[in-house]
Amino acid sequence: AICTIIYRYWNVPRLEKILSILVFFLWGAGKAALNLYEAYSPGVSGLFMPEILLSNILTFAIFVIYIQKTREEMANAQRLYQIVTDNLSDMVFYYQLNPAPSFQYVSPSAAELTGYGPERFYQNPKLYRDLAAPSGIEILERIFRGEEPEEEKDQGVIFQAVHRNGTPYWCEIRRTVLRKDGRPIAIEGILRD
């Protein structure tokens, strides 16, 4: 029954499927054969080692299948996340503070919103300064240092920005400061107009 379920429903590469079916079959047949052999052969009780070996092989096969399935699920989740972030009108970003400040991810919508494509953010970790009108530079400096005043937690910060073409606009930045041992290590955020 287990072999039939593996054959019909497990979505794993063919070789892993065949190996899993083989291991389950050998484990089940071996367990039955060893129990019968021990029952009808008086004084033979040392056959538990092959059973343990088959059980360990089975455990390893299940582990390999689990890893493969997890990889597939992660790849699907990553693909869906990429679709969502690529089609947002908001700019999504991940800004690493340590060891050196840098943008690790900027969504493609940054080009429309700011006039700068993601590659420009990757090249210049201080490009956020060019986004702000003079009144907003201090706000962005504080945000990109990982400072998070209590009154700004769970809220967006509104500031005046300047598009690369010179057009001023108001936008909101929402962010989460990621910490390790109490120190800020990165900022995840969304910028929207």
C-alpha positions in Angstrom: 0.0 0.0 0.0 2.8 2.5 0.9 4.6 1.6 -2.4 1.4 2.4 -4.4 1.0 5.7 -2.6 4.6 6.7 -3.4 4.2 5.6 -7.0 1.0 7.5 -7.6 1.2 10.6 -5.4 4.8 11.6 -4.6 6.1 14.3 -6.8 9.8 13.6 -6.7 12.4 12.7 -9.4 12.0 9.2 -10.9 15.2 7.8 -9.4 14.2 8.9 -5.9 10.8 7.5 -6.3 12.2 4.1 -7.5 14.7 4.1 -4.6 12.0 4.9 -2.1 9.6 2.2 -3.3 12.5 -0.3 -3.3 13.5 0.7 0.3 9.9 0.5 1.6 9.4 -2.8 -0.1 12.6 -4.3 1.2 11.9 -2.9 4.7 8.4 -4.4 4.8 9.5 -7.7 3.3 12.6 -7.9 5.4 10.8 -7.1 8.6 8.2 -9.9 7.9 10.9 -12.4 6.8 13.1 -11.7 9.8 10.1 -12.0 12.2 9.1 -15.4 10.6 12.7 -16.6 10.7 13.2 -15.7 14.3 9.8 -17.3 15.2 10.6 -20.7 13.5 14.3 -20.8 14.3 14.9 -21.4 18.0 18.0 -19.8 19.4 18.3 -17.2 16.6 17.8 -13.8 18.0 20.7 -11.8 16.5 18.9 -10.8 13.3 17.9 -7.4 14.8 20.9 -5.7 13.1 19.6 -6.2 9.5 16.2 -4.8 10.7 17.9 -1.8 12.2 19.9 -1.3 9.0 16.8 -1.4 6.8 15.0 1.0 9.2 17.9 3.5 9.0 18.0 3.2 5.2 14.2 3.9 5.2 14.7 6.9 7.5 17.4 8.3 5.2 15.1 7.8 2.1 12.3 9.7 3.8 14.7 12.4 4.8 15.9 12.8 1.2 12.4 13.0 -0.1 11.5 15.6 2.6 14.5 17.7 1.6 13.6 17.5 -2.1 10.0 18.4 -1.3 11.1 21.3 0.8 13.4 22.6 -2.0 10.4 22.5 -4.4 8.2 24.3 -2.0 10.8 27.0 -1.4 11.4 27.4 -5.1 7.6 27.9 -5.6 7.4 30.3 -2.8 10.3 32.3 -4.1 8.8 32.4 -7.6 5.5 33.7 -6.2 7.3 36.3 -4.0 9.2 37.4 -7.1 6.0 37.7 -9.1 4.4 39.8 -6.4 7.3 42.1 -5.8 8.0 42.6 -9.5 4.4 43.7 -10.1 3.9 46.0 -7.1 3.7 49.8 -7.6 5.4 50.2 -4.2 9.2 49.9 -4.0 10.2 47.0 -1.8 13.8 47.0 -0.5 16.2 45.2 1.8 19.1 47.3 3.2 21.9 45.5 4.9 23.7 47.6 7.6 26.6 45.2 8.5 29.3 44.4 7.6 28.9 47.3 5.0 25.7 49.2 4.3 24.2 48.1 0.9 21.0 47.5 -0.8 20.6 43.7 -1.2 17.2 43.8 -2.9 15.3 46.6 -4.6 12.1 45.8 -6.6 11.8 46.9 -10.2 9.1 49.4 -9.3 11.9 51.6 -8.0 12.5 52.9 -11.5 9.0 54.2 -11.9 8.7 55.6 -8.4 12.1 57.2 -8.0 13.6 57.4 -11.5 16.4 55.1 -10.4 16.5 51.4 -11.3 17.4 48.7 -8.8 21.0 48.5 -10.2 21.6 52.1 -9.3 20.6 51.3 -5.7 23.0 48.3 -5.7 25.8 50.5 -6.9 25.3 53.3 -4.5 24.3 52.4 -0.9 23.7 56.1 -0.1 21.4 56.7 -3.1 18.5 57.2 -0.7 19.9 60.7 0.0 19.2 61.6 -3.6 15.5 60.7 -3.1 14.8 63.2 -0.4 14.1 66.9 -0.6 16.4 68.8 1.8 13.8 68.6 4.5 13.7 64.8 4.3 17.4 63.9 4.2 17.7 63.8 8.0 14.7 61.5 8.2 16.1 59.1 5.7 19.6 59.1 7.3 18.0 58.1 10.6 15.9 55.4 8.9 18.9 53.9 7.0 21.1 53.9 10.2 18.4 51.6 11.7 17.2 54.1 14.2 13.5 53.5 15.1 12.1 56.0 17.6 9.2 54.6 19.7 6.7 57.0 18.2 7.5 55.7 14.7 7.2 52.0 15.4 4.5 50.3 13.4 3.9 53.5 11.4 5.0 54.9 8.2 7.1 58.0 7.9 6.0 60.6 5.4 8.6 62.8 3.7 9.0 64.9 0.6 11.0 63.1 -2.1 12.4 64.2 -5.4 12.1 62.1 -8.6 15.3 61.7 -10.6 13.7 64.1 -13.2 13.3 66.8 -10.5 9.6 66.4 -9.8 8.8 66.6 -6.1 6.3 64.3 -4.5 5.3 63.1 -1.1 5.9 59.5 -0.1 5.7 57.2 2.8 8.3 54.7 4.0 7.4 51.8 6.2 10.2 49.6 7.5 11.1 46.9 9.9 14.5 47.1 11.6 16.0 43.6 11.9 18.2 43.1 14.9 20.8 40.7 16.2 21.9 40.8 19.8 20.0 44.1 20.1 21.9 45.8 17.3 20.3 46.7 14.0 21.7 44.6 11.1 19.2 45.3 8.3 16.1 47.2 7.2 13.2 45.7 5.2 10.9 48.3 3.9 8.4 49.6 1.4 8.4 53.1 -0.2 5.1 54.3 -1.7 3.9 57.6 -3.0 
